[in-house]
Amino acid sequence: MNSGEVFLSVPSGFEWMERRRVVVRRGTDYLLQFVALGGQIECYLDGVLMINAVRDEPSSGLTGLFIDRGRAVFSDFNAHALQ
């Protein structure tokens, strides 16, 4: 068993907006979901709300996943506009 963190960052300089430590098990699949509307961003891990952050200024741009000092496999990565 390993510990890890789920965190949201601002791309320039990876300034952290919010982070939360979680326990991850090697070889286990997890469902990671993000919902962003205006300046509010929610992050779910296996359906459990892990992070609820608000930015003063809503942003636009790119979405990405980043692993630091570890290994992970991401599959079925999709981004959809909220209706």
N, C-alpha and C positions, 0 to 999 in steps of 0.2 A: 504494500500500500504506500502511496506517495501523496504528499500534499501539493497543492498547486493553487494558483490564484486565477480568478476571472476578473479582468479589469477592463475598463473603458478608458481610452486615451484620446487626446487630441493629436493628430498626425505630426504636426511640427514639434519635434523634440520629444514625442511620446509623453507629454505632460498628462499625468493621471487625473481623470475626472472623479473616478470612484473605483474601489476594488474590494474584493471579498475573498478570503481564503476558503478553499474547499478541499475535500479529500477526494482524490481520484484513484481508481484501481487500474493497474496495468492490464491491458487486454480487454477492458470493458468499453462498450460503446455508450456514448452519451448523446443526447439531443440538446443542442445549443441553439437558442432562438433569441433574436433581438427584435424589438419593436420600437420604432422611432417615429414620432409624430411631433412636428414643430421642434421645440427644444427638449421634449421629454424622451428619455431613452430607457427602455426596460430590457433586462437580460434575464433569460430563464435557462436553467439547467435541468433537464428532464422534467419540465413543466413546473418547476419551483422558481418563484421570483427570487433572483439572487441580487440584482442591482436595480435600483430605480433612481436615475439621475436626471437632473435638469440643467440644461445649458442656458445661459442668458441669451445667447444668440443662436438661433437655429442655423445649422450648417448644411451644406450640400457638398458632394464630392464622392470619394471612393469608399468602398467597404472592403475590409480585409481582416484576415486572421493572422496572428503572430504567436510563435512559440519561442520562449527564451530559456536557454539551458535545458533543453529536453527534446523529446521527439513526440510527434503526434501525426495522425493521419486524419485528414478531413475529407469527407465524401458527401456528395449530394448538396453542395453549397449553392444556394439560390437566394436571390434578392427580389422582392416583389413590392410594388407600390401599394399602399393602403388605399382601399376604396372608400 
